[in-house]
Amino acid sequence: MLYFIVHSDTLSVFKKSSESDSVNLELKVKFHHNLISIDNNSKLLSSVMAQALDELGEKIDLENQQAAIAIDDSILSHSLSMISKKDQSDSVTIVKEELQNKWKDLFRNYFSISESRKSSKNIFHSVGMNHYLREKIKLNFNNFGIDIKYLVPISSIVLSSIKGTQYAVTKSSRIYSIFNYSKKGFSFSQVSFTGKNKGFKRILGLADSIKPKEKDLKNPNLRYIIFNDMKVVEFFCKNYKRFIPSIKLH
């Protein structure tokens, strides 16, 4: 199994050693365009993904490999839906209707890559991925002989083994992404302490906002659990069986 991480600007591939049981970074390449800026350009998305895989394929044997892919949440869409207990038997339809109302004409461009998850407050969390990006990942990985088994948001991976009182933190460029899943449901925020994006941004969540200091996110502590790409993959390797195989990709 090869483990990939798709960020908005890079594609990395990792492999687990059968001898030492450790995870090793095999190669990391930079996309020629940021995925966020081209997420509705089907042709350019395909070209960018193909170029990145071609660069990986020059140094790594990709043919006839299985893949587990983690997707950066910055290129995904998160939604929360409140559903009463009496309506939960029809939760899939209700979530779909709410997402359709939210995205309007863009609804057809989104594809669910994570099951809706319910908190104790009957709040369902779902994750969507742009249809064009999903299709171009599928097409180009298959063209290189790679069989995609799992396609999972990074947030789902990092939250799979931490407590509801803890926060999972990832970093891309200068921006920290902070995730939590408590009794009030899923929450996602971002913060940058420098640059043009300096400041705190609440992406989604019903819980009270937390605004950590930079030292909280840099220094090891029991409240904010820091995940670099290597640690994300280590958790992915241990917990991938918790996630549903990407049957719909085939």
C-alpha positions in Angstrom: 0.0 0.0 0.0 1.2 3.5 -0.9 0.0 6.4 1.2 -0.5 9.8 -0.5 -1.2 13.2 0.9 -2.8 15.7 -1.4 -2.3 19.3 -0.3 -3.5 22.3 -2.4 0.1 22.8 -3.6 1.9 19.4 -3.2 1.6 15.7 -3.6 3.5 13.4 -1.3 3.9 9.6 -1.3 4.8 7.5 1.7 5.5 3.8 2.2 5.4 1.6 5.3 8.5 -0.5 5.8 7.7 -4.2 6.2 10.9 -4.7 8.3 10.8 -1.9 10.8 7.1 -1.1 10.7 8.0 2.6 10.2 6.7 5.1 7.6 9.1 6.7 5.2 8.5 9.7 2.8 9.4 8.4 -0.6 9.0 11.7 -2.6 7.2 15.0 -2.5 6.4 17.1 -5.6 4.9 20.5 -6.1 1.8 21.0 -8.2 2.3 23.4 -11.1 -0.9 25.2 -10.1 -2.6 25.5 -6.7 -5.6 23.1 -6.7 -7.8 25.6 -5.0 -7.4 28.1 -7.8 -8.3 25.6 -10.5 -10.9 23.4 -8.8 -13.5 24.0 -11.5 -11.1 23.7 -14.5 -11.4 20.1 -15.4 -8.7 20.1 -18.1 -6.1 22.0 -16.1 -6.8 19.8 -13.0 -6.1 16.7 -15.1 -2.9 18.2 -16.5 -1.6 19.2 -13.1 -2.4 15.8 -11.5 -0.8 14.0 -14.4 2.4 16.1 -14.3 2.8 15.4 -10.5 2.3 11.7 -10.9 4.6 11.6 -13.8 7.3 13.2 -11.7 6.7 10.6 -8.9 6.7 7.8 -11.5 10.2 8.7 -12.6 11.6 7.7 -9.3 8.9 5.4 -7.8 7.3 2.3 -9.2 3.6 3.2 -9.2 2.2 0.5 -11.4 0.0 -2.2 -9.8 0.1 -0.4 -6.4 -2.8 0.1 -4.1 -3.3 3.6 -2.6 -4.7 5.2 0.5 -5.1 9.0 -0.1 -5.4 11.7 2.5 -6.9 15.0 1.3 -6.1 18.3 2.9 -9.3 19.8 4.3 -8.5 23.2 2.8 -9.6 21.8 -0.6 -12.8 20.1 0.8 -16.2 21.4 1.8 -17.5 20.7 5.4 -21.1 21.0 6.4 -23.2 20.5 9.6 -26.8 19.5 9.6 -29.1 19.4 12.7 -31.5 16.5 12.4 -34.2 15.6 15.0 -34.3 12.0 16.4 -37.5 11.3 14.6 -36.0 12.2 11.3 -32.7 10.3 11.7 -33.9 7.3 9.8 -34.0 9.5 6.7 -30.8 11.4 7.6 -29.1 10.8 4.2 -31.9 12.5 2.3 -32.1 15.4 4.7 -28.4 16.0 4.6 -28.5 15.9 0.8 -31.4 18.4 0.7 -29.6 20.8 3.0 -26.4 20.6 1.0 -28.4 21.2 -2.2 -29.9 24.4 -0.6 -26.4 25.5 0.5 -24.6 25.0 -2.8 -27.5 25.8 -5.2 -26.2 25.3 -8.8 -22.8 24.1 -7.5 -24.3 21.1 -5.8 -23.8 18.8 -8.8 -20.0 19.6 -8.5 -19.6 18.1 -5.0 -19.2 14.4 -4.1 -19.3 13.0 -0.6 -16.0 11.4 0.5 -16.9 10.9 4.2 -19.9 9.4 5.9 -22.0 11.7 7.9 -21.0 11.5 11.5 -23.4 12.3 14.4 -22.5 14.1 17.6 -24.5 13.6 20.8 -26.5 16.8 19.9 -27.9 15.2 16.8 -25.6 17.3 14.6 -24.4 15.5 11.5 -21.0 16.3 9.9 -20.4 15.6 6.3 -17.4 16.3 3.9 -17.7 17.0 0.2 -15.1 17.1 -2.5 -15.3 18.9 -5.8 -16.4 16.5 -8.5 -13.8 17.6 -11.0 -11.0 17.1 -8.5 -12.3 13.7 -7.5 -12.6 12.6 -11.1 -9.1 13.8 -12.1 -7.5 12.1 -9.1 -9.4 8.8 -10.0 -8.6 9.0 -13.7 -4.9 9.9 -13.4 -4.1 7.5 -10.6 -5.8 4.7 -12.6 -3.8 5.7 -15.7 -0.6 5.2 -13.7 -1.8 1.7 -12.6 -2.7 2.8 -9.1 -5.8 1.2 -7.5 -7.4 3.7 -5.0 -8.7 1.9 -1.9 -9.2 4.9 0.5 -9.9 8.6 0.0 -10.1 10.2 3.4 -10.0 13.8 4.7 -7.0 14.6 6.9 -9.4 15.8 9.6 -11.0 12.3 9.8 -7.6 10.7 10.2 -6.3 13.0 12.9 -9.5 13.0 14.9 -9.8 9.2 14.9 -7.6 8.7 17.9 -7.8 11.8 20.1 -10.2 12.8 22.9 -13.1 15.2 22.5 -11.2 17.7 24.8 -8.2 17.8 22.5 -7.6 19.6 19.3 -5.8 18.2 16.2 -3.5 20.7 14.5 -2.0 20.6 11.0 0.0 23.2 9.2 0.3 24.1 5.5 2.6 27.0 4.6 1.9 29.6 7.4 -1.6 28.5 8.1 -2.5 26.2 11.0 -5.7 24.2 10.7 -7.4 23.2 14.0 -9.9 20.4 14.3 -12.1 19.1 17.2 -15.0 16.7 17.6 -16.7 17.3 20.9 -20.3 16.7 22.1 -21.2 19.8 20.1 -20.0 18.2 17.0 -17.2 18.9 14.5 -15.3 22.2 14.5 -12.7 23.5 12.1 -10.8 26.8 12.3 -7.6 28.3 10.8 -5.1 30.7 12.2 -2.0 32.4 10.8 0.4 34.5 12.9 2.2 36.2 10.0 1.6 37.2 6.4 -1.4 38.4 4.5 -3.7 35.8 6.0 -2.7 36.8 9.6 -5.6 36.3 12.0 -8.2 33.7 13.1 -10.8 32.3 10.8 -13.7 30.1 11.9 -14.5 27.7 9.1 -17.3 25.6 10.7 -18.5 24.6 14.1 -21.1 25.2 16.9 -18.7 25.0 19.8 -17.2 28.1 21.4 -14.3 29.5 19.3 -10.8 28.9 20.6 -8.0 31.3 19.8 -4.7 29.7 20.7 -1.4 31.5 20.9 1.4 30.6 18.6 3.3 29.0 21.4 0.4 26.6 22.1 0.6 25.2 18.5 4.4 25.0 18.4 5.2 23.5 21.7 4.2 19.9 22.6 1.2 19.8 25.0 -1.8 17.6 25.8 -4.5 20.0 24.5 -3.2 20.7 21.0 -1.9 17.6 19.2 0.4 18.6 16.3 0.3 16.5 13.2 2.9 16.8 10.4 2.5 14.8 7.3 4.5 11.9 8.7 2.3 11.7 11.8 -0.9 11.9 9.6 0.3 8.9 7.6 1.4 7.0 10.7 -2.2 7.4 12.1 -3.6 6.5 8.6 -1.6 3.3 8.5 -2.9 2.2 12.0 -6.5 3.2 11.5 -7.3 2.9 7.8 -9.6 -0.1 8.4 -11.9 2.3 10.3 -12.6 4.1 7.1 -14.9 2.9 4.3 -13.1 1.8 1.2 -13.7 4.2 -1.7 -16.0 1.9 -3.6 -17.6 4.8 -5.5 -14.3 5.7 -7.1 -14.4 2.6 -9.3 
